[in-house]
Amino acid sequence: MSSLERNATLAKRAVWDDLSGASFTVVGLGKSGVSAANALCKRGAEVLAIDDQPADKLAQSLAALDKRVVAQVGLGGSGPIGRRGDIFVVSPGLMPHTARYKGIAALATAVVSEVELFYRLDRAANQGAGHPIAAITGTDGKTTTTLWLAHLLREAGHTVVVGGNIGDPLCDFLDTMGPDDVVVAEISAFQLYACSLFRPRVAVVTNVAEDHMDWFGGDFSAYVAQKVSVGRAMAMGDTFLINGDDPDLAPHRDAQASRKLNYLPFTVKGVPDIGLGFDGERLIWSLADDARVELGWFSEMGRLGKAPILGIHNVENALAACGLALGLGTSLAAIRRGLQTFSLPSHRLEPAGSIGNVRFVDDSKATNPHAAIAGLEAMTLKPGEKLVWIGGGSEKDSDFAELGDVVGQRAAHVLLLGQTAERIAATLPESLPTERCASMEEAVARGLQLAAPNGIVLLSPACASFDMFKSYAHRGDVFQDAVKALATAVAR
């Protein structure tokens, strides 16, 4: 059998065990590309790995690459590259509307993402059953829901692998997982684009809002459809959750009614007949009108972790995590305990310290307007307190109109940073005091002056960080360091 025939046969199969005689091209030598290339080589495939960057920029990746992989680097992005008839594993950074992607699609027998590759290779484990996979996608709340689900499962005694769009690529775990491990994966729309047979045991779409529109050529409906495609291959015995409050997901919720799977909507606007809901105080699992189970109290979320968990958006995240855990058979006792003992990851409404009666809150993970609105609405002001909002960052072609309305309603002062400062300022009420700051340190110091004697300074930028910082985490670290330095200076 020729390699072309072998590739064509493999493309149709969901279980990839022996890859001898097959040929693959891996596009992009980031972490997921290296992981994919090494996994393929180990299973007998012939692998070509390509990257536009020069070798000196890829030293770490090339050192981690299996020596049997043929690497071509420094290609500069000129023209379609790779072998005709190969199965291509593409980087999530490669946009599908580009000439490069279209050229690859014309060459390839099939195009898959590293997530799809993991699924097909993992299906060969555990006597062809693979491992149960929980897939979490959406615009906001993905990381919190992913980590919260992993926490609930660990409270129930499971060994859990967490990866995908956060942490390590899934293919890194192929040879280290035990037979009883559960895979909890945050999945981006970019990764889903090149998935076809990927079938998680449980999955959720947390919400959708305009984000990464450049990747989808400005087509929001295509972005939404890609998110919902996480459940495309799911069937009887699988559990699929979709946010019941998101109007942009309504057609996709309706489409689940005719499918033979366990579909669970979740909502913070009451308790549905079937699904998960919130009555204003308690998180509820509703099996039917007369069968409702209390999962936990909002006031107790995170109580036994590092800080209480605030915000109605975190009730959404908790409901999503609980629904996924229930779909995997997790006990109610573990879920109830896990709601209280979970701690939010860093830079998500994280307390960053106080100076006098002014509190600082780090919500640097809010990298789009939708997430920043959630952060603003999570702030509960005590009598006499003022809210100072720090926003702005690098450009992602976001629409800031709704954000401007919310900021106008909730903030007493605004401090803006970065490339988007002028665009955001244009959406704010003229009466709202607004200033531009050249650095995070300046914004923190000015925030203290404006919020004093009693108030909150909230960093919830609504933008990516790459104009001034390496990442949202770096931005949050700089914010927290600035608060600490200012507190020390004030105390002298």
C-alpha angles and dihedrals in degrees: 000000000000121000089250091055091044091051092048090052093048093048090065096047126088095201118064112186111141112032097176111139093022124114128211137184116208112202114206128021100224119124095286093047094052091046092050094047093050093047091051094047092050089056095053103265125141105239132197115187121195135186134170094222122091122255094256090060091049101046095122093046094047091049090054094047120106108256091234092064114099106224126199113184138167092048095144097218096279114151132326113315133188135068121303111248096020123132103246123215105200132203115247087234093067107098114222096221092059125103089240094058093045090050091052092048089054092053099041133091085206138350118218137171124232088256092057090045091053092050094052094044093045091052087071090063126084094030092307096311097099120196128305109263127205111198121198121190138155137105100277134016096032097121096042092048091047094051093041092053091049088051093051091050092049090050085058091053100258125142105234134198114203121193147103114099089010128047117351129359113265093240089065088072099050096099099035105051121109122226093260099045120126119216116220110188133183105212126196126210087246091060092044092054091075096041122104111152098026106135118181120193090229130011141174139197102208097193140303133238135154107291134140090011089159089066091055096042090250093301106136094180090057090051092051093047090051092054092050091048087080086086097043097106096036118117144165112342094027125108121221123187126193127182105260095202099056110099093200089061095051097100090049092049090052091051092061094066093082096046124100098232137094103272116188122182117199127206140175091204098080138310117300124217088249123014136037126313149161126237095195093271110031137048108231135195109207117200093170139335093284098032113073126153124201111228100180149307124275090222090059099049108124091357091132093038128075094289140356111273113241136193137056088250088064089054085058090050091048093049091050092050092047092050092051091047091050089050088056092051098254115168121252090235092058092046093050091048092045093053089060099040100045120108122203115245119254121288094023107111087317117169106244099187140276135260109199106314095336115104123203121210125194113211096154090142088073093100098160135042094257092057093045091052089055090051093050092048091050092062112101111196121209119221109291096015124129127208119223113192124206112199144155138075140145124352124263098160090256125167108239098182098103091041090054090055093051093046089050091054098045112026127076093194136013129211117191131200137183139004096330097051095105095044092051092045089055091061096051126094111267089233094059111098106240130180136180119230127199096210142015090248090057091048093051093049093046090045091058091051093050097043096046136143092023127000154084129273107204124193103199102142105185088212142078117265106227099106092068108005141044094239143336087272092055090048090051092048091052089050093050092045090051091052091050093048092048092048090053092048093048092050094056 
